[in-house]
């Protein structure tokens, strides 16, 4: 997801990473850059290496000297006209107080929901088929969720249900409606062995909690009640406990706020941006 000029200013000293493929010769603008809010999780999962990466303020206005793919960290060897960095001391001082304020809002989070179970490689065409994206409202679209695989499921989904799946959940196209339709059907948490990268980004931006757990899908049964305890990093189902990784604090706040846009608006209202 590309950033705006305002976001680029607010994150001037964060790493600069391309959000999509860019051709040699372009001048780097905010629209070319990925949102730094997702970097921590990508680094932890090994999908992103920020060693030698320049900051956003350093790369804006520079010319790309070679064609680069999406999620490519911008370094000196692919840019011409890099700016000298400014001293971020004053900005850091201003940001530390809001950061403490946000931490005080972090609350204990334990919840449970009914499980709907899927296998590997559930792609976005299964989550919501293309032919149903032209309807005027999400209320119309959501009735066709998972239709190719389970045409009766959308009518059974209710608020608070969880999805448990195998590997590569959300693969396929980059359509954001695949995440939106889950939220519209009351699904705010998906637990899988792994997630497709673009779906992961879209889901977080829509406030969906994504948890990776290698063993749960092999043992849980559809209809089981699953309890998620983020504070203690565990999932409980059918009397068994499964470990889950900690949620990076920046992603936690985005999810708790209901998605990236709502999170940014909340910070703007508080005068934090």
Secondary structure, DSSP 8 states (H G I E B T S, - for coil): -B--HHHHHHTTTSB-BBSS-B-TT-B--GGGBB-GGGHHHHHHTTS---TT--BHHHHTT-EE-S-B-TT-B--GGGEES-------HHHHHHHHHHHHHHHHH----EEEEEEEE--S--BHHHHS-GGGTTSSSHHHHGGGTTTTT-TTSTTT--TT-EEEE-SSBTBS---THHHHHHHHTT--EEEES-B-HHHHHHHHHTT-EEEE-SSHHHH--TT-EEEEETTTTEEEETTEEEE-----HHHHHHHHTTSHHHHHHHHHHHT--
